Amino acid sequence: MDYRSKKDHEGQIRVVVIDGVDSCACCGTHVSTSGQVGLIKILRIGTKKKKTRLELLCGRRALELCEERMDQLRDVSNFLSVADEEVPEAVRRLSGEKDELKHQLKAANRKAIDQEVASTPRQDGALVSYRDAADMDELRYLCERVVEKGVAPVVAALSPMEGSDGRINFAISSAELDLRPVCKGLNRRLDGRGGGKPNMVQGSWATTRGQAEAALKELLA
């Protein structure tokens, strides 16, 4: 008889068969009635290899989990100063406010970049800009504006990678150079990863600001 089992067993094995669904070796405590199982709580339902997997708890463990979740819900409701049943709506409202603030911050950062580029004198060599806190989108935006305004023939924008231990994000743009060979050389030298198109490359390096700026000035000279 075919059944699922992750371990080898010796002796007699009880096989539980659900017609048209599955057959597997019994792996639970035998009870006289289903009521002895007590509370059953399905935690999640997932699909793996075209089969449905249920994760559940029952009896005392299910009750303890429900009590733990209620305590957590109470903590959140107290923190948000709303009733338990109002927590989902309060969280959605906070998420919407956060998204709006991020949009406003992005617009303000781009305005600051526009002003910075407008006040930067034109130069013949490469321009390297280091920003203490900027995401990859802002780095690309700065590079695009510098090239678009003709401030420099090639520009590199750098910023520490958030949540990393010593990595630096980079974006490099040029209207004249094919930057892909340069990017490969920088990646080898600065333990980096990344790439892109001829006029725009991006990625990150495991290096310091000083080492990155020195390598850029050497390879983009």
ABEGO torsion letter per residue (X at the ends): XBBBBABBBBEBBBBBBBBGABBBBBABBBBABAAAAEBBBBABBBBBGGBBBBBBBBEAAAAAAAAAAAAAAAAAAAAAGBBAAAAAAAAAAAAAAAAAAAAAAAAAAAAAAAAAAAABBBBABBBBBBBABBBAAAAAAAAAAAAAAGABABBBBBBBBBGBBGBBBBBBBBAABBAAAAAAAAAAAAGBBEEEBAABBBEBBBBBAAAAAAAAAAAAX
